[in-house]
Amino acid sequence: GNVAQLAVDLLLAGIRQRVEHVAMLRHPLVLPCFGVNPYVPREGAGGITSHAAHPLDLYRLVTSEGGDGVDVRDVYVVQQRAPASAGCQAAFSGDLMAWVREAGFDE
């Protein structure tokens, strides 16, 4: 099912003003899809936006500056909107975790 995707949708939509789109991620095992980014306000005639949603998007939850010695860390969220190809889920998960470690998100 898509329970995890819906949970991320709720998280990001609930704090829309504090969410920053960082990158579109690509992986050959994730099926292609394309749509309108639901976290960007629609402007203009008919509420049309030019911001796209992709199979894998990386968002940063914008935090306030830490004060009084409070250690504030950035929180990043990957929104996966399309499944990995059938039979390739384990390979994709392994690649994703390797990227997380290489990118320094492991803490």
N, C-alpha and C positions, 0 to 999 in steps of 0.2 A: 504494500500500500504506500501511500504518500503521507503518512502521519508525520514523519520527520520534516518533510518539506513544508507542510502546513504549520508545524510548530515554529519553524524559522520564519515563515510568513508572518505569523502573529507577533513574534518577537520584534522583527524589523519594522512592521507596520505600527506597533505600539509606541515605538520611540523614533519615529520617522525623522524628526528634527535633529536627532543625534546620530544618524547613520550616514556614512560616506562610502560611496562605491569606489573601491580601490582598483579592481582589475577584473577583466573577463579571463577566466582560465580555460585552457583547452586540453583535451585528452582524447586520443584516438579511440578509446574504448567507450566513451560516453556518446550516446546517440545525439544527433543534432536536433535542435529545436530553436525557435526564435519567437519572441513575443514582446509585448509592451512591459516596461519596467513598472510594477505596481507601486513602487516606493517614491516615484518622482511625481510631484503634482502636475496634473494636466492643465495646460494653458492654451489660450487662443480659441479660435472658432471650433466648436465641437469637442473641446477638451482633448485635443490631440497633443501627444508628446513625441519628441524625437528620441527619447531615451529607450534603449532596447534592453530586454532581458535575455540572457543566454543560458545554455545548459549548465554552466558553472560560473557563478559570480562570487567575488570576494568582497566583503563589506567590513568596514571598521566602525565599531561603536565609539563615537567621539566622547571622550571623558573630559571632565573638567580638570584643571590644573590641580595637582596635589599640593596641599598646604599643611602647615603645622607638622611636617615630617611624614605625612601620609604618602605611602608608596602607591601611585596610581599607574596601572598598566593598561595598555591598549588591549581591547578585546576584538578579535577578528572572527568573522563567521563566513563559512562557505555555504552558499545556497546552491544546492544541486537540484535542478528542475527536470532533468532527463535521466533515465536509468543508464547504467552501464550495459553494454551488449550482453545478451544471454550467455551464460557460462563464463563471463569475464569479470564478474563482480569482485572476486578475491584478488585478481591481478590489479584491477583498478584501485581497490582499497589499499593494497600494498604500495602501489605507486604514489597514492595520495599521502599516505603516512610518511613515505620517504621524502616527499616534497616538503611536508610540514617540518620534518627534522632539518632538512637542508636549508630551509628558509628561516630557521631560527624561531619557529613558533612552538617549540617543544616544551617551553616552561609554562 
